């Protein structure tokens, strides 16, 4: 199975609430293509939904090594850090995202999270 297909099927399983099956597809895809960003984000989301924020953080930090300035990865990591009670670390990342403004939707989301002191949404 290609890494793209593993992502599509894994995301579909996650949307149906089948987290174990989604995790299996994401991990299979990452075995084939360990730098596949969408699969890393999917696997991190699955880990967070499975009450494994430390596992989600690990995957997001790995993704951040591959894509240092990726605003989606940075926002997801900030959400996971807040979930772990590490608000100051998350807020530093959110302030950078809010100031950067290159990706308008993400900058707006970061500003809202800072302004409203929003904790964690239901999903990444």
Residue pairs with C-beta under 8 A, 6 or more apart in sequence:
1 9
1 25
1 28
1 29
1 32
2 29
2 32
3 29
3 30
3 32
3 33
3 36
3 39
5 29
6 25
6 26
6 28
6 29
6 32
6 39
7 25
7 26
7 29
7 36
7 38
7 39
7 42
9 25
10 21
10 22
10 23
10 24
10 25
10 26
10 29
10 39
10 42
10 46
11 22
11 42
12 22
13 19
13 21
13 22
13 25
14 22
14 42
14 45
14 46
14 49
19 46
19 49
19 50
22 42
22 46
23 43
23 46
23 47
23 50
26 39
26 42
26 43
26 46
27 43
29 36
29 39
30 36
30 39
30 40
30 43
33 39
35 66
37 63
37 66
37 67
37 70
37 73
40 59
40 60
40 62
40 63
40 66
41 59
41 60
41 63
41 72
41 73
41 76
41 124
43 59
44 55
44 56
44 57
44 59
44 60
44 63
44 76
44 80
44 124
45 56
45 76
45 123
45 124
47 53
47 55
47 56
47 59
48 56
48 79
48 80
48 83
48 123
48 124
49 123
53 80
53 83
53 84
54 84
56 80
56 83
57 77
57 80
57 81
57 84
60 73
60 76
60 77
60 80
61 77
63 70
63 73
64 70
64 73
64 74
64 77
67 73
71 97
71 100
71 102
71 103
71 106
71 107
72 103
72 106
74 93
74 96
74 97
75 93
75 94
75 97
75 106
75 109
75 110
76 124
77 90
77 93
78 90
78 91
78 93
78 94
78 97
78 110
78 113
79 90
79 120
79 121
79 124
80 124
81 87
81 89
81 90
81 93
82 90
82 113
82 119
82 120
83 119
83 120
91 114
94 110
94 111
94 113
94 114
95 110
95 114
97 106
97 107
97 110
98 107
98 110
98 111
98 114
99 107
100 107
101 107
112 118
